[in-house]
């Protein structure tokens, strides 16, 4: 059983520390909370999802590492679904937006071209996706795609015109060809000749990164620490 002397000692100690602990608690509450990382969603197909790639080597993961190395506090969300057409992406857009991104890279259309789907349908689907993103006030970088050359001049011209037209109509920046510098390069692709390997993804990231940074900085979503400006709250 505890003696009355011990009890008195505990009471005195409690009174002694009560005020300092209250001050510490008040000071901690007054400290500014760290801003959450910017949430950049890549919404696409297998080129986003990372078909055939090991963990850590997908496009979203390599892009996040590159942006962080460049001083930007960014979390890149992998919203890719292998095999998706633009119609498939349109159908799951609301579900993907539940991840609450602050900005979006839209990478869809490769499977439309490979399957020879009607470019008018590709346009309609991407148009609806861009309209929804605009409705949600989400800045977008549109990643373009080119049709396979074996589908004929008429199809190729119609398909390739979709992305510049959409970028102009929705007033969003366009990265003209997501696979620029990688398509048809055996050393940068997997055995299927379609999906980039880890080195191919690194090449894509190197080429597209300046466009991504311009998207983020032009919309005041992110600032480099060396700019000397406070990073805005991504929730605003």
N, C-alpha and C positions, 0 to 999 in steps of 0.2 A: 504494500500500500504506500502511496506517495505521501511524504510528510508535508505539513503545512508550510515548513520553510522552503521546500522545493517548489510548492505551488506559488508562493509569493515570489520566488525567483523567476519563474516563468512569466508571471504577470508583469514584473518590472521589465524583463527583457522585451516582452510584447509592446509595452508602452514606449520603450526606448527605440524600437525599430519601426513603430507604426508610422511616424511622420516621414522618415527617410524613404520607406517603401512607397508611401503615397506619392511623394515627390517623383520617385523613379517612374511610377506608373503614369503620372501626369506627363512627364517628359517623353516617355515612349509613345503616348497617345498623340503628342504634338508633332512627332517626327513625320515627315512626308513619306507616303507609301510609294514604293517603286512602281513605275508604270508597267503595265502588262505588255508583253511583246506584241508587235503588230501581227495580225493573223492574215497571212496571204494564202489564199486557196488556189491551187492549180486544179482546174476542172477539165478533165479530159478522158482519154482512152488508155490503151496499153502503153503508149509513149509516156504518159504521166504515171500510170500505175507502176510501171517498172517490170514489164514482162521479161522473164528470163534473167533478171538481175538479182544479185545477193542483197541482203539488207545493208543499208548505208550507201548504196550506189544508184538508187533511183533518182530521177530528175528532181522531185521535190526535196529529197535529202541533200543532194549535192548543191542545189540552189541555196538552200538554207545555210549550209556551211559556208558557201561563197559570200553570201550577203553578210553573215555574221563576221567573217574575216575582214569584210570591208567596213565594219563598224556599225552595221544596222541591226537593231534588236528586232528580229523577225522570226516568227514561227511559220513555216511553210506547210500547209495542210495538203496531204495527198488525197485528192478527190477524183482519182482516176479509176476507171472501170474498164478492164481489158475487153475488147470486142465491141465497145460502144460505138454506135453511129451517132450522128447529131440528133436523130429521133430518140435514141436511148438516153442521151444526155438531157434532152428537153424533158423527158418523162421523169427523171430523178432529180431535177434541179432543186425543187423545194426541199427534198430530203437532205441534199448536200448543204443547203444554206442554213440548216439547223446548227451547223458548226460555227455560225456567226463570224464569217470572215470580214475583214476590213477592206480587202481588195481582192481582185480575182484575175488570174491568167486563164483565158479561155482557149483550150487546145482540143478541138474536135474537128472531125471531117476526114481524117485519113481513111477510116473504114468505108465512108461513103464513096470516096474515090476508088478504093480497091475493089469495091463491089459494083462500081459503075452506076451508082444510084443517081437519080435525077438531080442535077445541080439546083433546080428550082426548089426541090424539097430541102436540100441542104441549106439553101438561103433562108427558107421559111423557118426552119428549126433554129438556126443560129440567130435569126432576127428576133424570134420569140425569147430566146435565152438572154440576148442583150437587152431587150426591152424590160425583162424582169429584173435584171441586175441594175438597170438605170432606175427602175421604180424603187429599188431598195437603196439607191444612192451609193452604189458600190463602184469605185473606179475599176476599169477593166483594161487589160492589155490583151488584144486579140492576136492569137498566134495563128498565122495562116498556113495553108497546106496547098500543095500542088498535085494535080491529077497525074496518075501514071501515064507515061507517054504512049503506051500501047493502045490507048482507048480512042485514038483518032483525034484529029485537029479540032473538029467541031465540039466534041465533048470537053476536051482539054481547055479550050478557050472559054467555054461556058463555066466550067468548074473553077478555073483559076481567077475568073472575074468576081466570084462571090465575095471573097474576103476584102479586097479593096473597096467594093461597093458598100459592104456592111460598115467598114471602118469610117467611110465618109458619111454615110447616113446617120450613124449613131455617134459620130464625132468621138471616136475612141482611137487610141494609138494602135498601130498595126506593126507586128513583127512579121514580115511577108511570108517567110517559110520556116516553120519550126525546125525542120531537118537540114537547114542550110549548112553546107560544109560537111555534112555527115552522110546524106543519102548517096547511095551508089559507091561508097568508099568501103571496100571489104574490111580494112583494118579497124574500122570504127563501128562495124555492125556484127550482130550475131550471125550464126550459120544460116538463118533464114533470109538474110539480106534485107530485112525489113526493119527489125528492131535494133536500136543502137546497143552496143555493149557499154561497159562502164566508161571506157575511154571516149566513146561516142557521146555519151551523156555529158561528160566533162567538157567536150567541145561545144555542145549545145549551150551549156551553162555559161561558158566563157563568152559566147557570142550574144546571148540574149540578156545577160546580166545588166549591161548598161541601159537597156530599154526598161528593165524592171525597176532599176534604181530611179530612172527618170519618172516612171509612173508614180512611185512612192513619194518622191520629193516634190514633184509638180503638184501633187494633191495635198502637200503638207502633212502626209501621214508619217513620215519618218525624216529624221535629221541625223546627219553624221555627228558624233560627239565633238569632232574638231571644229564644227561650224560655230560652236559657242552658243548654240540656241537650245533651249529646253525642248525635249521631244514632246510633241502634243500627245494628249491622252487619246489612244486609238478609239475610244468609245465616242469621241466627239466628231 
